Amino acid sequence: MKPTLTLAETITPDGMKLVLQKHDDAYLVRLAGQTLMHSHASASEHKLGEVAIAPFAGKPGARVLVGGLGLGFTLQALLTWAARDARVQVVELFSEIVSWNREYLGTLNGARLEDPRVEVRVDDLWEVLVRAPEGAFDSIVLDVDNGPVAMVYKGNARLYKTAGIKRLHAALAPGGRAAIWSAADHAPYADALRAVGFRVEVLKAKPYAGAKRDTHRIFVADKPLEGFA
């Protein structure tokens, strides 16, 4: 068995250890000892990107906000279907995740950051949503922490509460779509999305292509056009 190699590590502002590791041909990101990302378990991230861009595939000038870079699989899927003049803004809380993608993960998905459609911002997604003009985006992708079911980084919890859902709704253009990744099902979150005014569908997703169980979920939240409920 090949050893697990630590490629890079840092301490986050709130004192947690963030680590990039490689085992055989797989890459892992761990935060506070918990595996947040694994390059061999990316099927749901691919599906997230495809679902998010589906209504706008090939649409000239589509505006997309991606919350959470991770290992870049969601971005990869988005760029596959987005028009050549789409604008994809990627917001990542940890600057190290961005630099690790460029330095260590270029052959995985890191090269996607150099796509001319992509703008990368190191920022808190909450603050980006607060500053966003109303209707700024056609699609918003939320892949932060474990979704609404559990938090490793406690500051992310507000994204999934009513105030965060209202921010998503306001930042989307009429007819826009939010796609939210979750480690597991969470019916109260779907109800909260509906309460704010979204049409909601909950999709099952496999963690990896050959998985027997659809353990993950993607909450698809569509904002109705003006005048339609």
C-alpha positions as MATLAB code, in Angstrom:
seq = 'MKPTLTLAETITPDGMKLVLQKHDDAYLVRLAGQTLMHSHASASEHKLGEVAIAPFAGKPGARVLVGGLGLGFTLQALLTWAARDARVQVVELFSEIVSWNREYLGTLNGARLEDPRVEVRVDDLWEVLVRAPEGAFDSIVLDVDNGPVAMVYKGNARLYKTAGIKRLHAALAPGGRAAIWSAADHAPYADALRAVGFRVEVLKAKPYAGAKRDTHRIFVADKPLEGFA';
ca = [
       0.000    0.000    0.000;
       1.333    3.390   -0.980;
       1.682    5.972    1.805;
      -0.495    9.044    2.097;
       1.622   12.078    1.247;
       0.943   15.529    2.673;
       1.520   18.005   -0.139;
       0.623   21.189    1.712;
      -1.032   22.378    4.900;
      -2.065   25.573    6.632;
      -3.901   26.799    9.699;
      -7.180   28.587    9.017;
      -7.986   31.887   10.756;
     -10.073   30.048   13.350;
      -7.240   27.636   14.164;
      -8.199   24.532   12.174;
      -5.667   22.573   10.142;
      -6.374   22.472    6.398;
      -4.392   19.788    4.582;
      -3.932   18.680    0.957;
      -2.892   15.043    0.643;
      -2.270   12.521   -2.109;
      -2.772    8.775   -1.828;
      -1.809    6.783   -4.905;
      -3.519    8.812   -7.669;
      -6.204   10.359   -5.447;
      -6.170   13.843   -3.924;
      -7.839   14.671   -0.605;
      -8.525   17.871    1.285;
      -9.049   17.552    5.034;
     -10.184   20.197    7.482;
      -9.791   19.575   11.204;
      -9.167   15.896   10.442;
     -12.344   15.440    8.394;
     -12.198   14.661    4.691;
     -14.051   17.407    2.852;
     -13.058   16.491   -0.697;
     -11.777   13.382   -2.478;
     -10.927   13.278   -6.162;
     -12.284    9.719   -6.482;
     -15.651   10.782   -5.067;
     -16.640   13.526   -7.489;
     -19.770   12.210   -9.226;
     -22.128   14.414   -7.230;
     -19.986   17.508   -7.896;
     -20.137   16.822  -11.639;
     -23.905   16.426  -11.404;
     -24.167   19.645   -9.390;
     -22.456   21.636  -12.137;
     -24.521   20.054  -14.905;
     -27.808   20.682  -13.109;
     -26.894   24.272  -12.267;
     -26.071   25.250  -15.845;
     -28.728   23.142  -17.593;
     -31.308   25.945  -18.143;
     -28.558   28.223  -19.454;
     -26.357   25.809  -21.417;
     -25.012   27.750  -24.367;
     -26.864   30.926  -23.335;
     -24.815   33.952  -24.436;
     -23.501   35.943  -21.502;
     -24.853   33.662  -18.770;
     -23.792   34.853  -15.322;
     -22.850   32.129  -12.852;
     -21.697   32.329   -9.244;
     -19.921   29.315   -7.768;
     -19.591   29.172   -4.007;
     -16.731   26.818   -3.152;
     -13.919   25.767   -5.511;
     -12.993   22.461   -3.903;
     -11.112   20.237   -6.337;
     -12.711   21.955   -9.309;
     -15.087   19.234  -10.526;
     -18.210   21.402  -10.361;
     -16.398   24.149  -12.250;
     -15.278   21.612  -14.838;
     -18.879   20.534  -15.479;
     -20.118   24.124  -15.690;
     -17.500   25.136  -18.216;
     -18.300   22.145  -20.409;
     -21.800   23.491  -21.065;
     -21.433   27.238  -20.561;
     -21.280   29.528  -23.599;
     -17.959   30.929  -24.728;
     -18.859   34.363  -23.371;
     -20.355   33.164  -20.082;
     -19.050   34.784  -16.923;
     -18.303   32.367  -14.091;
     -17.299   33.884  -10.771;
     -15.770   31.381   -8.324;
     -15.724   32.410   -4.663;
     -13.462   30.448   -2.315;
     -13.019   31.259    1.361;
      -9.524   29.810    1.689;
      -6.778   31.259   -0.494;
      -4.813   28.052   -0.014;
      -7.455   26.043   -1.884;
      -7.005   28.332   -4.877;
      -3.214   28.192   -4.792;
      -3.216   24.402   -4.291;
      -5.431   23.960   -7.335;
      -2.964   25.923   -9.395;
       0.218   24.442   -7.935;
      -0.668   20.786   -7.350;
      -3.911   20.085   -9.205;
      -3.235   21.509  -12.648;
      -3.685   18.131  -14.326;
      -6.868   17.478  -12.315;
      -8.911   20.675  -12.723;
      -6.585   23.479  -11.704;
      -6.080   24.583  -15.302;
      -9.780   25.494  -15.417;
      -8.937   28.570  -13.353;
      -7.115   29.995  -16.378;
     -10.222   29.751  -18.575;
     -11.019   33.308  -19.759;
     -14.629   32.877  -18.608;
     -13.529   32.368  -15.000;
     -12.897   34.968  -12.321;
     -11.626   33.661   -8.977;
     -12.217   35.623   -5.782;
     -10.932   34.756   -2.322;
     -13.821   35.941   -0.197;
     -16.631   34.861    2.086;
     -19.609   33.850   -0.056;
     -21.951   35.453    2.459;
     -20.292   38.829    1.900;
     -20.422   38.382   -1.870;
     -24.158   37.696   -1.697;
     -24.713   40.698    0.575;
     -22.947   42.980   -1.918;
     -24.510   41.455   -5.052;
     -27.050   43.615   -6.895;
     -30.534   42.180   -7.104;
     -30.823   39.719   -9.992;
     -27.061   39.668  -10.591;
     -26.811   35.991  -11.541;
     -28.606   33.483  -13.736;
     -27.261   30.554  -11.743;
     -25.769   30.172   -8.287;
     -23.978   27.017   -7.205;
     -23.524   26.370   -3.508;
     -21.003   23.670   -2.562;
     -19.861   24.811    0.860;
     -18.967   22.547    3.777;
     -21.390   19.597    4.050;
     -24.424   21.533    2.878;
     -27.247   22.225    5.327;
     -26.840   18.969    7.263;
     -23.677   19.694    9.281;
     -20.910   22.270    9.547;
     -17.179   21.807    9.945;
     -16.593   25.569    9.672;
     -19.358   27.125   11.786;
     -19.351   30.418    9.899;
     -20.887   28.642    6.905;
     -24.116   27.820    8.749;
     -25.706   31.201    7.989;
     -25.670   30.427    4.271;
     -28.270   27.710    4.851;
     -30.532   29.579    7.234;
     -33.491   31.720    6.137;
     -31.355   34.862    5.832;
     -28.932   33.041    3.525;
     -31.750   31.620    1.415;
     -33.193   35.113    1.019;
     -29.785   36.311   -0.151;
     -29.714   33.562   -2.790;
     -33.200   34.453   -3.954;
     -32.420   38.165   -4.232;
     -29.152   37.609   -6.108;
     -30.834   35.429   -8.750;
     -32.492   36.919  -11.797;
     -36.132   35.944  -12.397;
     -36.075   32.498  -13.969;
     -32.700   31.834  -12.345;
     -31.583   28.656  -10.640;
     -29.707   27.849   -7.441;
     -28.205   24.380   -7.087;
     -27.094   23.393   -3.594;
     -24.995   20.348   -2.725;
     -25.660   18.408    0.463;
     -23.951   15.418    2.020;
     -27.367   13.954    2.871;
     -31.081   14.596    2.591;
     -32.543   17.364    4.726;
     -36.260   17.936    4.280;
     -36.393   21.081    6.473;
     -33.993   22.809    4.087;
     -36.204   22.041    1.087;
     -39.157   23.439    3.026;
     -37.183   26.581    3.879;
     -36.323   27.115    0.201;
     -39.995   26.823   -0.738;
     -41.003   29.234    2.030;
     -38.812   31.943    0.496;
     -40.406   31.481   -2.927;
     -38.354   28.879   -4.786;
     -39.702   25.963   -6.771;
     -37.743   23.053   -5.353;
     -36.710   19.633   -6.610;
     -34.433   17.347   -4.597;
     -32.179   15.113   -6.688;
     -30.321   12.067   -5.453;
     -26.636   11.822   -6.309;
     -23.994    9.121   -6.002;
     -20.704    9.991   -4.302;
     -18.807    8.155   -7.054;
     -19.844    6.569  -10.336;
     -19.987    2.953   -9.153;
     -21.646    3.617   -5.810;
     -24.658    1.460   -4.959;
     -26.385    4.157   -2.922;
     -27.357    7.735   -3.754;
     -26.182    9.147   -0.452;
     -25.833   12.808   -1.486;
     -28.501   15.314   -2.485;
     -28.726   18.304   -4.803;
     -31.391   20.859   -3.974;
     -32.529   22.516   -7.209;
     -34.188   25.832   -6.404;
     -35.697   27.717   -9.336;
     -36.774   31.336   -8.968;
     -40.052   31.912  -10.826;
     -40.337   34.565  -13.485;
     -41.949   37.779  -12.337;
     -45.693   37.413  -11.959;
     -45.647   33.624  -11.723;
     -45.821   31.558   -8.545;
];
